[in-house]
Each structure stands twice: as structure tokens, then as C-alpha cells.
């Protein structure tokens, strides 16, 4: 083979390789930063793109991946790549010790969900974006937890997440990153603190149970006393109504008796006056004496009856009194 043919074959191969290197296909939701002679030239979007080989070169960016280590722990691995993932990413940071405001060392790990919205800033505004996000999250978490006591940390996860998201989103805005969510996975106080908290919660539950039992006993006694009082009031009211009704009945009976007796006296008096047989008052007095005398003479026992002088005079004034006494 002649040297000319070898040279032509080499030129063809070189041109073919340049054509291959000049064609760049970018996947969906990815972008590539192209530098021409070391200076930013353009940002390749998803689809078919053409660059000039040797003159144009993609800019490498560090990216963070997690993988499982030999002992089962999650290990972070940083790799250099020329594509930038524009999807929402999640970083699971390793556990770290933070100190609360009441000087309790607590073990916390967090998740951060972020998305690159400006690839140019993500490449040129920060040297190692994943490492910067991790360190910023850890330091911010220490600051936020350091302002709270342990009880607040355990009961205010939403507050901590909101504070972390706001601070991180504001700090990473310069890097072209949007922090969407921050989640605390675990908050693990020391073992002795957990034991003390369990004792405290148990004592608090016992206290609430005792308070509820005392409140129930108190309410039961109050209801019982109110029931007894209502019963006494009802009984007294019943007795009062009974006495009132009996008094009203007796009064009505006496009034009816008096009215009947008055009517009888009136009729007797009118009869005596019509007959012209004397004073009706003497007749009534004699009738009362006779009724009393009849009551006194009832029974088999021997009785001695004394009649006053006035009574004998009244009896003598009536005709036929001898026959009445005999009867």
C-alpha cells in the first residue's frame, strides 16, 4: 500500500472521529455546559447538538452518589461528569451530632430535596455543589437546633424543616439551586436522656390518670350530693304541698260544716218563730245539753251527773223534756 493511500485513510478516519466527537446527544432533563478554548460558549439542551471537537469541550461537574458500604452504612461517593441533572434530587446526609440549647448532644440526620434551575450558576458559582449543599445543611441544622431545647426539637419537626428550607433556599439561590423540602429523618437523644424521658412520660401519664380519677370521684360526689339535695327539696316540697292541701281541705270542711250548721240553725229559728213557741236560742242551748248528756250517759258504768241550775231552768222551759230524758 502506498504512503498516499495510508495518509488518505488516516485523514478519513480522523475526519470520521471528529464528526463523531462533534455530535452530542443530550438526554431529557439534562444539560451540558460547553466551553470553547476554556471559556463558556453555550449550554446544550436535550436533543441533537453539534460542537466543534478539540475547540469545544464540555465542562466537568462534581456529582454526589450514595452507595452501601461493606458494613451496611450509606457511603457518599463524588464523581466528575459532564452532564447536569435538572430533575429534583435528594441527598441523604449521614448522621451528625448537634447540641441543643439545654446542652443535650443529639444525633440527627436529614434529607434535602433540591433542583438545579440554572446550570450555568451551578457550574461557575460554586466549586463542588453537592459538597457545598451538604456542609451548608449540616451547619444550618446545628444553628437551628442550637436555638431550641430538646423537647422543642422532638415536638417541632415541621418548624425545623421550615426554617431549614428557608435558610437553605436563600443561601443556594446564588448557586442556581432551588431547595424544595428538608426533612428530618431521626432525632436520637442519648440513651440516658431517652430513659429519663420515658420515666417522665410515664409519670405524666400516671399523673393525668390520677387527676382524671380524682375529677371523676369529685364529679360523682357532686352529683350524688346534688341528687340528695334535690330529693330532700322534692320531699319537703311534697310535704308542704300535702300540709297545704290538708289545711285547705280541713278549712273547706269546717267552712262547709259551719255553713251547714248555720243553715240548720237558721231553719230551726225560722220554724220556731213561725210556731211562736219561744226563743230559738234556748232551744239550741237545750239541744247542746241533751247531746252532751247523751254522750255522758253512754256505757254500762254507773255515773253521777250534775246539772247546773241554769240547765234545769232551760230544760223546764221546754215542753216534753221529761219524755226526752226517758228516751
TORTOR-909760 format. One line per 10 residues: their letters; for each residue x, y, z of N, C-alpha, C, O. Coordinates in steps of 0.05 Angstrom, whole numbers, plus 5000, padded with zeros to 4 digits. Layout:
A	X:Y:Z:X:Y:Z:X:Y:Z:X:Y:Z ~ ...
This chain:
XXXXXXXXXX	5017:4976:5000:5000:5000:5000:5018:5025:5000:5037:5026:5015 ~ 5011:5044:4983:5028:5067:4980:5024:5086:5004:5003:5086:5016 ~ 5044:5102:5010:5041:5121:5032:5018:5141:5028:5006:5151:5047 ~ 5011:5147:5003:4989:5166:4998:4963:5154:5007:4946:5168:5019 ~ 4959:5129:5001:4934:5116:5010:4932:5114:5040:4911:5118:5052 ~ 4955:5109:5052:4955:5108:5082:4948:5135:5093:4933:5137:5113 ~ 4959:5156:5081:4954:5183:5091:4924:5190:5087:4912:5201:5105 ~ 4913:5183:5064:4885:5189:5059:4867:5173:5078:4847:5184:5088 ~ 4874:5149:5083:4858:5133:5102:4859:5145:5130:4839:5146:5145 ~ 4883:5154:5138:4886:5167:5164:4869:5193:5165:4856:5198:5186
XXXXXXXXXX	4869:5209:5143:4853:5233:5143:4824:5227:5145:4809:5241:5159 ~ 4815:5207:5130:4786:5199:5131:4779:5190:5159:4758:5198:5169 ~ 4796:5174:5171:4790:5164:5198:4789:5188:5218:4772:5189:5235 ~ 4808:5206:5214:4808:5229:5232:4783:5246:5229:4772:5255:5249 ~ 4775:5251:5204:4750:5266:5199:4726:5252:5211:4708:5264:5222 ~ 4726:5225:5208:4703:5210:5219:4702:5212:5249:4681:5215:5260 ~ 4725:5211:5262:4726:5213:5291:4717:5241:5299:4703:5244:5319 ~ 4726:5262:5284:4718:5289:5291:4688:5292:5288:4675:5306:5304 ~ 4677:5280:5267:4648:5282:5264:4633:5269:5287:4613:5279:5298 ~ 4644:5246:5295:4631:5232:5318:4634:5249:5343:4614:5252:5359
XXXXXXXXXX	4657:5261:5348:4661:5277:5372:4645:5303:5370:4638:5315:5391 ~ 4639:5312:5346:4624:5337:5343:4594:5334:5347:4580:5354:5350 ~ 4584:5310:5347:4556:5306:5352:4551:5299:5381:4564:5281:5392 ~ 4534:5314:5394:4528:5310:5423:4498:5307:5427:4483:5326:5421 ~ 4490:5285:5437:4461:5280:5442:4457:5281:5473:4470:5267:5488 ~ 4440:5300:5481:4435:5304:5509:4407:5293:5516:4388:5297:5501 ~ 4406:5278:5538:4381:5266:5546:4361:5286:5558:4369:5309:5564 ~ 4336:5278:5559:4316:5295:5571:4322:5301:5600:4332:5284:5615 ~ 4316:5326:5608:4320:5336:5636:4350:5336:5643:4357:5334:5666 ~ 4367:5339:5623:4396:5343:5627:4406:5366:5610:4393:5374:5591
XXXXXXXXXX	4429:5376:5618:4441:5398:5602:4471:5394:5604:4482:5381:5622 ~ 4486:5407:5585:4515:5405:5584:4526:5433:5580:4516:5448:5563 ~ 4545:5440:5596:4559:5466:5593:4583:5463:5574:4600:5446:5579 ~ 4583:5478:5552:4605:5476:5532:4623:5501:5535:4614:5523:5535 ~ 4649:5495:5537:4669:5516:5537:4686:5515:5511:4693:5493:5502 ~ 4690:5538:5500:4707:5540:5476:4733:5553:5484:4735:5576:5492 ~ 4754:5536:5482:4781:5545:5489:4782:5555:5518:4795:5574:5525 ~ 4767:5540:5536:4768:5546:5564:4748:5567:5573:4747:5573:5597 ~ 4733:5578:5555:4714:5599:5562:4686:5590:5556:4681:5575:5536 ~ 4667:5598:5573:4639:5589:5568:4630:5598:5541:4633:5621:5532
XXXXXXXXXX	4618:5578:5527:4608:5583:5500:4578:5581:5498:4564:5599:5489 ~ 4567:5558:5507:4538:5553:5505:4530:5531:5524:4546:5516:5535 ~ 4503:5529:5527:4491:5508:5544:4475:5490:5525:4456:5500:5513 ~ 4482:5465:5524:4468:5446:5507:4443:5436:5522:4444:5428:5545 ~ 4421:5437:5508:4396:5427:5519:4391:5399:5508:4406:5388:5492 ~ 4369:5387:5517:4363:5359:5509:4358:5358:5479:4345:5375:5467 ~ 4367:5336:5467:4364:5332:5438:4391:5330:5424:4411:5324:5436 ~ 4391:5336:5397:4414:5334:5380:4429:5360:5380:4417:5381:5375 ~ 4455:5359:5385:4472:5383:5386:4498:5378:5371:4508:5355:5371 ~ 4509:5399:5359:4535:5397:5345:4555:5416:5358:4548:5440:5362
XXXXXXXXXX	4579:5406:5363:4601:5422:5374:4625:5418:5357:4627:5400:5340 ~ 4644:5436:5361:4669:5433:5346:4689:5417:5363:4696:5427:5385 ~ 4697:5394:5354:4716:5378:5371:4742:5393:5375:4750:5410:5359 ~ 4755:5387:5397:4781:5398:5405:4777:5427:5414:4787:5435:5435 ~ 4763:5443:5398:4759:5471:5406:4738:5473:5428:4742:5488:5447 ~ 4716:5459:5425:4694:5459:5445:4696:5434:5462:4701:5412:5452 ~ 4693:5438:5488:4695:5415:5507:4674:5419:5529:4670:5442:5538 ~ 4661:5398:5538:4642:5400:5560:4656:5405:5586:4678:5394:5591 ~ 4643:5421:5603:4655:5427:5630:4646:5405:5649:4623:5398:5652 ~ 4666:5395:5663:4661:5374:5683:4649:5386:5709:4656:5408:5717
XXXXXXXXXX	4631:5371:5721:4619:5380:5746:4618:5356:5765:4614:5333:5757 ~ 4623:5361:5791:4623:5340:5811:4594:5334:5818:4577:5351:5822 ~ 4589:5308:5821:4562:5299:5828:4564:5278:5850:4583:5263:5852 ~ 4544:5278:5867:4545:5261:5891:4526:5237:5887:4503:5240:5879 ~ 4537:5214:5894:4521:5190:5893:4525:5176:5920:4545:5179:5934 ~ 4505:5160:5927:4506:5145:5952:4505:5115:5945:4491:5107:5927 ~ 4520:5100:5960:4521:5071:5957:4525:5058:5984:4535:5071:6003 ~ 4519:5033:5986:4521:5018:6011:4549:5008:6015:4561:4996:5996 ~ 4560:5013:6038:4587:5004:6044:4588:4975:6053:4568:4960:6052 ~ 4612:4966:6061:4616:4938:6069:4600:4931:6095:4591:4909:6098
XXXXXXXXXX	4598:4950:6113:4584:4945:6139:4555:4953:6138:4542:4954:6159 ~ 4544:4959:6114:4516:4965:6112:4510:4995:6114:4486:5002:6110 ~ 4529:5012:6119:4524:5040:6121:4523:5053:6094:4534:5043:6074 ~ 4509:5076:6092:4507:5091:6067:4532:5108:6065:4537:5124:6082 ~ 4546:5105:6043:4571:5120:6038:4566:5139:6014:4554:5131:5994 ~ 4576:5163:6017:4574:5183:5996:4599:5181:5977:4621:5179:5987 ~ 4593:5181:5951:4615:5180:5931:4611:5203:5912:4589:5208:5902 ~ 4633:5217:5907:4633:5240:5888:4646:5232:5862:4668:5221:5862 ~ 4632:5238:5840:4643:5231:5814:4641:5256:5796:4623:5273:5799 ~ 4661:5258:5777:4661:5280:5758:4646:5271:5733:4651:5249:5722
XXXXXXXXXX	4628:5288:5723:4613:5282:5699:4607:5308:5684:4609:5330:5696 ~ 4601:5306:5658:4597:5330:5642:4568:5336:5638:4562:5356:5625 ~ 4550:5320:5648:4521:5326:5645:4510:5335:5672:4519:5327:5693 ~ 4491:5353:5671:4479:5365:5695:4450:5355:5696:4434:5360:5677 ~ 4442:5342:5717:4415:5331:5721:4397:5354:5730:4402:5366:5751 ~ 4376:5360:5714:4358:5382:5721:4333:5372:5737:4316:5388:5744 ~ 4331:5346:5742:4309:5336:5758:4313:5342:5788:4335:5350:5796 ~ 4292:5338:5803:4294:5341:5832:4310:5318:5843:4304:5295:5838 ~ 4330:5325:5859:4347:5305:5871:4344:5306:5901:4336:5326:5913 ~ 4351:5283:5913:4350:5281:5942:4377:5272:5952:4390:5254:5942
XXXXXXXXXX	4386:5285:5973:4411:5278:5986:4405:5269:6015:4392:5282:6030 ~ 4415:5245:6021:4412:5234:6047:4438:5237:6062:4458:5223:6056 ~ 4439:5257:6080:4464:5263:6093:4469:5244:6117:4449:5235:6130 ~ 4493:5237:6123:4499:5220:6146:4491:5233:6172:4489:5257:6174 ~ 4488:5216:6192:4480:5227:6219:4502:5244:6230:4526:5239:6226 ~ 4494:5265:6245:4513:5283:6257:4503:5290:6285:4479:5289:6291 ~ 4522:5296:6302:4515:5304:6330:4512:5334:6332:4529:5349:6323 ~ 4490:5343:6343:4485:5371:6347:4479:5375:6377:4470:5357:6391 ~ 4483:5400:6386:4478:5406:6414:4454:5425:6416:4454:5446:6403 ~ 4435:5418:6433:4412:5435:6436:4418:5458:6456:4440:5459:6467
XXXXXXXXXX	4398:5475:6459:4402:5498:6477:4405:5490:6506:4418:5504:6521 ~ 4394:5467:6513:4397:5457:6541:4420:5437:6543:4420:5420:6561 ~ 4439:5439:6524:4465:5424:6525:4461:5394:6525:4473:5379:6540 ~ 4443:5385:6507:4439:5356:6503:4450:5350:6475:4442:5361:6455 ~ 4469:5330:6474:4480:5322:6449:4461:5302:6435:4454:5281:6447 ~ 4451:5310:6412:4431:5294:6398:4441:5287:6370:4454:5302:6357 ~ 4434:5262:6362:4442:5252:6336:4420:5256:6316:4397:5246:6320 ~ 4425:5271:6294:4404:5278:6275:4415:5272:6247:4438:5278:6241 ~ 4397:5262:6230:4404:5261:6201:4380:5272:6186:4357:5271:6195 ~ 4386:5284:6163:4366:5299:6148:4367:5291:6118:4387:5281:6108
XXXXXXXXXX	4344:5296:6105:4342:5293:6076:4336:5321:6064:4321:5337:6076 ~ 4349:5327:6041:4344:5352:6028:4336:5346:5999:4350:5331:5985 ~ 4314:5358:5990:4305:5355:5963:4310:5382:5948:4300:5403:5956 ~ 4326:5381:5927:4333:5406:5913:4333:5401:5883:4331:5378:5874 ~ 4333:5422:5868:4332:5421:5839:4349:5443:5827:4348:5466:5836 ~ 4365:5437:5808:4382:5457:5794:4365:5471:5773:4354:5459:5755 ~ 4362:5497:5776:4345:5513:5758:4362:5530:5739:4352:5539:5719 ~ 4388:5534:5746:4406:5549:5729:4432:5534:5727:4449:5537:5745 ~ 4437:5518:5706:4461:5502:5704:4487:5519:5704:4507:5511:5714 ~ 4485:5543:5691:4508:5560:5689:4518:5568:5716:4542:5567:5722
XXXXXXXXXX	4500:5577:5734:4508:5584:5761:4518:5560:5777:4537:5562:5793 ~ 4505:5537:5773:4513:5513:5788:4541:5504:5781:4554:5491:5797 ~ 4551:5511:5757:4578:5504:5749:4598:5525:5757:4620:5518:5767 ~ 4592:5550:5753:4612:5572:5756:4610:5587:5782:4629:5601:5789 ~ 4588:5584:5797:4586:5599:5822:4596:5583:5847:4600:5595:5868 ~ 4599:5557:5844:4608:5541:5866:4626:5519:5855:4621:5508:5833 ~ 4646:5512:5870:4665:5492:5860:4655:5464:5862:4656:5449:5842 ~ 4643:5456:5884:4633:5429:5888:4605:5432:5899:4601:5434:5924 ~ 4585:5432:5882:4558:5437:5890:4547:5417:5911:4537:5426:5931 ~ 4549:5391:5906:4539:5372:5926:4552:5375:5954:4538:5374:5974
XXXXXXXXXX	4578:5378:5954:4592:5381:5979:4584:5407:5993:4581:5408:6017 ~ 4580:5428:5977:4572:5454:5989:4544:5452:6001:4539:5462:6023 ~ 4526:5438:5987:4499:5435:5998:4499:5418:6024:4485:5425:6043 ~ 4516:5398:6024:4517:5381:6048:4528:5396:6072:4517:5395:6094 ~ 4550:5411:6068:4562:5426:6090:4543:5448:6099:4541:5453:6123 ~ 4530:5462:6080:4512:5483:6088:4488:5472:6104:4479:5484:6123 ~ 4478:5449:6096:4456:5437:6110:4465:5429:6138:4449:5433:6157 ~ 4488:5418:6142:4497:5410:6168:4501:5434:6187:4493:5433:6210 ~ 4514:5455:6177:4518:5478:6194:4492:5492:6200:4488:5501:6223 ~ 4474:5494:6181:4448:5506:6186:4432:5490:6206:4419:5502:6223
XXXXXXXXXX	4434:5464:6204:4420:5447:6223:4431:5451:6251:4415:5451:6270 ~ 4456:5453:6254:4468:5459:6280:4458:5485:6292:4452:5487:6316 ~ 4456:5506:6275:4447:5532:6284:4418:5531:6293:4411:5542:6313 ~ 4402:5518:6277:4373:5517:6284:4368:5501:6309:4353:5509:6326 ~ 4381:5477:6311:4377:5461:6334:4389:5474:6359:4378:5470:6381 ~ 4411:5489:6356:4423:5502:6379:4406:5523:6391:4411:5531:6414 ~ 4386:5533:6377:4368:5553:6388:4344:5541:6402:4327:5556:6412 ~ 4341:5515:6403:4318:5502:6414:4326:5482:6435:4348:5470:6434 ~ 4308:5477:6454:4313:5456:6474:4305:5430:6463:4293:5428:6441 ~ 4312:5408:6477:4307:5382:6466:4277:5376:6462:4270:5364:6442
XXXXXXXXXX	4261:5384:6481:4232:5379:6478:4221:5393:6453:4204:5382:6440 ~ 4230:5417:6448:4221:5431:6424:4230:5417:6399:4216:5416:6379 ~ 4254:5406:6399:4265:5392:6376:4248:5367:6370:4243:5361:6346 ~ 4240:5353:6390:4224:5329:6387:4196:5334:6378:4184:5318:6364 ~ 4185:5357:6386:4157:5362:6380:4153:5383:6358:4130:5389:6351 ~ 4174:5394:6347:4172:5416:6327:4187:5409:6302:4203:5426:6292 ~ 4184:5386:6292:4198:5379:6267:4190:5396:6244:4206:5403:6227 ~ 4164:5402:6242:4155:5418:6220:4167:5446:6221:4174:5458:6200 ~ 4170:5457:6245:4183:5483:6248:4212:5482:6239:4221:5500:6225 ~ 4226:5461:6248:4254:5458:6240:4257:5455:6210:4274:5468:6197
XXXXXXXXXX	4239:5439:6198:4240:5435:6169:4236:5461:6154:4249:5467:6134 ~ 4216:5477:6163:4210:5502:6150:4234:5521:6152:4241:5535:6133 ~ 4246:5523:6176:4269:5541:6180:4292:5533:6162:4305:5550:6149 ~ 4298:5507:6162:4320:5497:6145:4315:5503:6115:4333:5511:6101 ~ 4291:5498:6106:4285:5503:6078:4288:5532:6070:4299:5538:6049 ~ 4278:5550:6087:4280:5578:6081:4309:5587:6080:4317:5602:6062 ~ 4325:5579:6100:4353:5587:6101:4369:5576:6078:4384:5590:6065 ~ 4365:5550:6072:4380:5537:6051:4372:5547:6024:4388:5551:6006 ~ 4346:5552:6020:4336:5562:5994:4348:5590:5989:4355:5596:5966 ~ 4349:5607:6009:4361:5633:6006:4391:5632:6000:4401:5647:5984
XXXXXXXXXX	4405:5613:6014:4434:5612:6010:4441:5599:5984:4461:5607:5972 ~ 4426:5580:5974:4433:5566:5949:4421:5580:5925:4426:5571:5902 ~ 4406:5601:5928:4396:5615:5905:4418:5626:5887:4415:5628:5863 ~ 4440:5634:5900:4463:5644:5885:4476:5622:5868:4489:5627:5848 ~ 4472:5597:5875:4484:5574:5861:4465:5563:5840:4471:5543:5827 ~ 4442:5576:5835:4423:5566:5815:4408:5541:5825:4400:5525:5808 ~ 4405:5538:5851:4392:5515:5862:4367:5523:5877:4366:5544:5891 ~ 4346:5508:5874:4321:5512:5888:4316:5490:5908:4314:5466:5900 ~ 4316:5496:5934:4311:5476:5955:4281:5474:5959:4268:5494:5967 ~ 4270:5451:5954:4241:5447:5955:4232:5437:5983:4212:5448:5994
XXXXXXXXXX	4246:5418:5994:4238:5408:6020:4263:5399:6036:4283:5392:6025 ~ 4260:5400:6062:4280:5390:6080:4265:5373:6101:4247:5383:6114 ~ 4274:5348:6105:4260:5331:6124:4281:5319:6144:4302:5310:6136 ~ 4274:5320:6169:4290:5307:6190:4281:5278:6192:4257:5272:6196 ~ 4300:5259:6188:4293:5231:6190:4291:5221:6218:4271:5211:6227 ~ 4312:5225:6233:4314:5215:6260:4326:5236:6279:4344:5251:6271 ~ 4315:5236:6303:4326:5252:6325:4331:5233:6348:4312:5225:6361 ~ 4356:5226:6353:4362:5206:6373:4378:5219:6396:4402:5223:6394 ~ 4364:5225:6418:4379:5234:6442:4395:5211:6454:4392:5188:6447 ~ 4413:5217:6473:4429:5196:6486:4411:5177:6501:4387:5183:6507
XXXXXXXXXX	4422:5153:6507:4406:5132:6520:4395:5141:6547:4372:5136:6553 ~ 4412:5154:6563:4403:5162:6590:4381:5184:6588:4363:5184:6604 ~ 4383:5201:6567:4362:5221:6564:4336:5208:6555:4314:5215:6565 ~ 4338:5188:6538:4313:5173:6530:4300:5159:6553:4276:5159:6556 ~ 4317:5147:6571:4306:5134:6594:4292:5154:6613:4271:5149:6623 ~ 4305:5177:6616:4293:5198:6633:4267:5208:6621:4248:5213:6636 ~ 4266:5211:6595:4242:5220:6581:4220:5199:6584:4196:5206:6587 ~ 4227:5174:6582:4207:5153:6586:4195:5153:6614:4171:5150:6618 ~ 4213:5157:6634:4203:5159:6661:4185:5183:6665:4165:5182:6678 ~ 4194:5205:6653:4178:5230:6655:4150:5226:6642:4130:5234:6653
XXXXXXXXXX	4150:5213:6618:4124:5209:6605:4107:5190:6621:4083:5193:6622 ~ 4120:5169:6633:4104:5150:6649:4093:5165:6674:4070:5161:6681 ~ 4109:5181:6686:4099:5197:6709:4077:5216:6701:4058:5220:6716 ~ 4080:5228:6678:4060:5246:6668:4034:5232:6663:4012:5242:6669 ~ 4036:5208:6651:4011:5192:6646:3998:5184:6672:3974:5185:6675 ~ 4015:5176:6692:4004:5168:6718:3990:5193:6731:3969:5190:6744 ~ 4003:5216:6728:3992:5240:6739:3965:5246:6727:3945:5253:6740 ~ 3963:5245:6700:3938:5250:6686:3917:5230:6694:3893:5237:6697 ~ 3925:5204:6697:3906:5184:6706:3895:5190:6734:3871:5188:6739 ~ 3913:5198:6752:3905:5205:6779:3886:5229:6779:3866:5230:6794
XXXXXXXXXX	3893:5249:6763:3876:5273:6761:3849:5266:6750:3828:5275:6760 ~ 3848:5250:6729:3822:5242:6718:3806:5226:6738:3782:5229:6740 ~ 3819:5208:6753:3805:5192:6773:3794:5211:6795:3771:5207:6804 ~ 3811:5230:6804:3801:5249:6824:3778:5266:6814:3759:5271:6828 ~ 3781:5275:6789:3759:5290:6777:3733:5274:6775:3711:5284:6780 ~ 3736:5249:6768:3713:5232:6767:3700:5227:6794:3675:5228:6797 ~ 3717:5223:6814:3706:5220:6841:3693:5245:6851:3672:5245:6864 ~ 3705:5268:6844:3694:5294:6852:3667:5298:6839:3647:5305:6852 ~ 3665:5293:6813:3640:5296:6799:3619:5277:6809:3595:5284:6811 ~ 3628:5252:6816:3609:5233:6827:3597:5243:6854:3573:5241:6858
XXXXXXXXXX	3615:5253:6871:3605:5263:6897:3587:5287:6893:3567:5290:6907 ~ 3595:5305:6875:3578:5329:6870:3551:5321:6860:3531:5331:6869 ~ 3550:5302:6841:3525:5293:6830:3508:5279:6852:3484:5282:6853 ~ 3522:5263:6868:3507:5249:6890:3496:5269:6909:3473:5267:6918 ~ 3512:5289:6917:3502:5310:6935:3479:5326:6923:3459:5332:6936 ~ 3482:5332:6897:3460:5347:6884:3435:5330:6883:3413:5340:6886 ~ 3439:5304:6877:3415:5286:6877:3402:5284:6904:3377:5285:6906 ~ 3418:5282:6925:3406:5280:6952:3392:5307:6959:3370:5306:6971 ~ 3405:5329:6951:3392:5355:6957:3366:5358:6942:3346:5367:6953 ~ 3366:5350:6916:3342:5352:6901:3320:5334:6913:3296:5341:6913
XXXXXXXXXX	3328:5310:6922:3309:5292:6935:3297:5304:6960:3273:5302:6965 ~ 3315:5316:6977:3305:5329:7001:3286:5352:6994:3265:5356:7007 ~ 3294:5368:6974:3277:5390:6967:3250:5380:6956:3229:5391:6963 ~ 3251:5359:6940:3226:5348:6929:3209:5337:6951:3185:5341:6951 ~ 3222:5323:6970:3206:5311:6993:3194:5333:7010:3171:5332:7018 ~ 3210:5354:7016:3200:5377:7032:3177:5391:7017:3157:5399:7029 ~ 3181:5394:6991:3160:5407:6975:3135:5390:6975:3112:5401:6976 ~ 3139:5363:6973:3115:5346:6975:3101:5348:7001:3076:5350:7002 ~ 3117:5348:7023:3104:5351:7050:3090:5377:7052:3068:5379:7063 ~ 3103:5398:7042:3090:5425:7044:3064:5425:7029:3043:5436:7038
XXXXXXXXXX	3065:5414:7004:3040:5414:6988:3019:5397:7002:2995:5403:7001 ~ 3028:5375:7014:3009:5358:7028:2996:5372:7051:2971:5372:7054 ~ 3012:5386:7068:3001:5401:7090:2983:5423:7081:2962:5428:7093 ~ 2992:5436:7059:2975:5458:7049:2948:5447:7040:2927:5459:7045 ~ 2949:5425:7025:2924:5413:7016:2906:5403:7038:2882:5407:7038 ~ 2920:5391:7059:2904:5381:7082:2892:5405:7097:2869:5404:7105 ~ 2908:5427:7100:2897:5450:7114:2874:5463:7098:2854:5471:7109 ~ 2878:5464:7071:2857:5474:7055:2832:5457:7057:2809:5467:7058 ~ 2836:5430:7057:2813:5412:7059:2799:5414:7086:2774:5415:7087 ~ 2815:5416:7108:2803:5420:7134:2787:5446:7135:2765:5448:7146
XXXXXXXXXX	2800:5467:7124:2787:5493:7125:2761:5492:7109:2740:5502:7117 ~ 2762:5479:7085:2738:5477:7069:2716:5461:7083:2693:5467:7082 ~ 2725:5439:7097:2706:5422:7111:2693:5438:7134:2669:5436:7138 ~ 2710:5452:7149:2699:5468:7171:2680:5489:7161:2659:5495:7173 ~ 2688:5502:7138:2671:5522:7127:2644:5509:7119:2623:5521:7124 ~ 2646:5486:7106:2621:5473:7097:2604:5465:7121:2580:5467:7121 ~ 2618:5454:7142:2603:5447:7166:2590:5471:7179:2567:5470:7188 ~ 2606:5493:7181:2595:5517:7193:2572:5528:7176:2552:5537:7187 ~ 2575:5527:7150:2553:5536:7133:2529:5519:7136:2506:5529:7136 ~ 2533:5492:7138:2510:5474:7142:2497:5478:7169:2472:5479:7171
XXXXXXXXXX	2514:5482:7189:2502:5486:7216:2488:5513:7217:2466:5515:7229 ~ 2499:5533:7204:2486:5559:7203:2459:5557:7189:2439:5569:7197 ~ 2459:5542:7167:2434:5539:7152:2414:5524:7169:2390:5530:7169 ~ 2423:5503:7184:2405:5488:7201:2393:5506:7223:2369:5505:7229 ~ 2411:5522:7235:2402:5540:7257:2382:5560:7246:2362:5566:7259 ~ 2389:5569:7222:2370:5589:7210:2343:5577:7205:2322:5589:7211 ~ 2343:5552:7195:2317:5539:7190:2302:5533:7216:2277:5536:7217 ~ 2317:5525:7237:2304:5520:7263:2292:5545:7274:2270:5546:7284 ~ 2309:5567:7272:2300:5592:7283:2275:5601:7269:2256:5612:7281 ~ 2275:5598:7242:2251:5607:7227:2227:5590:7235:2205:5601:7236
XXXXXXXXXX	2231:5564:7239:2209:5547:7246:2197:5554:7273:2173:5555:7277 ~ 2215:5560:7293:2206:5567:7320:2192:5593:7319:2171:5596:7332 ~ 2202:5612:7304:2189:5638:7303:2162:5636:7290:2143:5649:7299 ~ 2160:5619:7269:2134:5616:7257:2114:5602:7276:2090:5609:7276 ~ 2124:5583:7292:2106:5569:7310:2100:5586:7335:2080:5580:7348 ~ 2116:5606:7340:2112:5623:7363:2116:5609:7389:2101:5614:7408 ~ 2135:5590:7391:2139:5574:7415:2161:5584:7433:2168:5570:7452 ~ 2172:5606:7429:2193:5617:7447:2218:5626:7432:2218:5629:7408 ~ 2239:5629:7448:2264:5639:7437:2280:5615:7426:2283:5595:7440 ~ 2289:5617:7401:2304:5595:7389:2331:5590:7402:2342:5569:7401
XXXXXXXXXX	2342:5611:7415:2369:5608:7428:2367:5587:7451:2384:5571:7454 ~ 2345:5589:7467:2341:5570:7488:2339:5542:7477:2348:5522:7490 ~ 2326:5539:7454:2323:5513:7442:2351:5501:7434:2356:5478:7438 ~ 2367:5518:7423:2393:5508:7414:2411:5501:7438:2425:5481:7437 ~ 2409:5517:7459:2425:5511:7483:2416:5485:7495:2432:5468:7503 ~ 2391:5480:7496:2380:5456:7507:2388:5432:7490:2394:5410:7500 ~ 2389:5436:7463:2397:5414:7446:2426:5406:7451:2432:5383:7451 ~ 2443:5426:7455:2471:5420:7461:2474:5405:7487:2490:5387:7489 ~ 2458:5414:7508:2459:5400:7533:2450:5371:7530:2462:5353:7542 ~ 2430:5366:7514:2420:5339:7511:2440:5322:7496:2444:5299:7503
XXXXXXXXXX	2453:5333:7476:2474:5318:7462:2497:5311:7480:2507:5288:7480 ~ 2504:5330:7497:2526:5325:7516:2518:5304:7536:2533:5287:7544 ~ 2493:5306:7546:2483:5288:7566:2482:5260:7555:2488:5240:7569 ~ 2474:5257:7530:2473:5231:7517:2500:5218:7515:2503:5194:7519 ~ 2520:5234:7509:2547:5224:7508:2558:5215:7535:2571:5195:7537 ~ 2551:5230:7555:2560:5224:7582:2547:5199:7593:2559:5185:7609 ~ 2522:5193:7585:2508:5170:7597:2512:5145:7581:2500:5124:7588 ~ 2528:5145:7560:2534:5121:7545:2551:5103:7561:2569:5112:7576 ~ 2548:5076:7559:2564:5056:7573:2549:5044:7596:2527:5054:7603 ~ 2560:5022:7607:2547:5007:7629:2556:5017:7656:2543:5009:7676
XXXXXXXXXX	2576:5032:7658:2586:5041:7685:2566:5060:7698:2551:5074:7684 ~ 2566:5060:7724:2549:5078:7740:2561:5106:7740:2584:5109:7746 ~ 2544:5126:7732:2554:5153:7730:2536:5170:7747:2512:5166:7750 ~ 2548:5191:7758:2534:5212:7773:2536:5237:7757:2557:5247:7752 ~ 2513:5247:7749:2512:5271:7731:2502:5294:7747:2481:5292:7761 ~ 2516:5316:7746:2509:5341:7759:2500:5361:7738:2515:5366:7719 ~ 2476:5371:7741:2466:5391:7723:2466:5418:7736:2456:5420:7759 ~ 2476:5438:7724:2476:5465:7736:2448:5476:7737:2430:5466:7723 ~ 2444:5496:7754:2418:5507:7758:2407:5519:7732:2383:5517:7727 ~ 2424:5531:7717:2415:5544:7693:2405:5523:7673:2386:5528:7659
XXXXXXXXXX	2418:5500:7673:2409:5480:7654:2382:5469:7661:2366:5463:7643 ~ 2376:5466:7688:2349:5456:7695:2328:5476:7689:2305:5469:7682 ~ 2335:5502:7690:2316:5522:7683:2310:5521:7653:2287:5525:7645 ~ 2330:5517:7638:2326:5516:7609:2310:5492:7602:2292:5493:7585 ~ 2317:5469:7614:2302:5444:7608:2272:5447:7616:2255:5436:7602 ~ 2267:5461:7639:2239:5463:7647:2223:5482:7629:2199:5481:7629 ~ 2237:5498:7614:2223:5516:7597:2214:5503:7572:2198:5515:7557 ~ 2223:5479:7566:2215:5465:7542:2193:5445:7549:2195:5431:7569 ~ 2174:5443:7533:2153:5423:7537:2162:5395:7528:2176:5392:7508 ~ 2154:5375:7544:2160:5348:7537:2188:5339:7542:2197:5319:7531
XXXXXXX	2203:5354:7560:2231:5347:7566:2233:5321:7581:2253:5307:7579 ~ 2212:5315:7597:2212:5290:7613:2213:5266:7594:2228:5247:7599 ~ 2196:5267:7572:2196:5245:7554:2223:5241:7540:2231:5219:7534 ~ 2237:5263:7534:2263:5261:7521:2283:5249:7539:2299:5233:7530 ~ 2282:5256:7566:2301:5244:7584:2297:5215:7587:2316:5199:7589 ~ 2273:5207:7587:2267:5178:7589:2278:5163:7565:2289:5141:7568 ~ 2275:5175:7543:2285:5161:7519:2315:5159:7520:2328:5149:7502
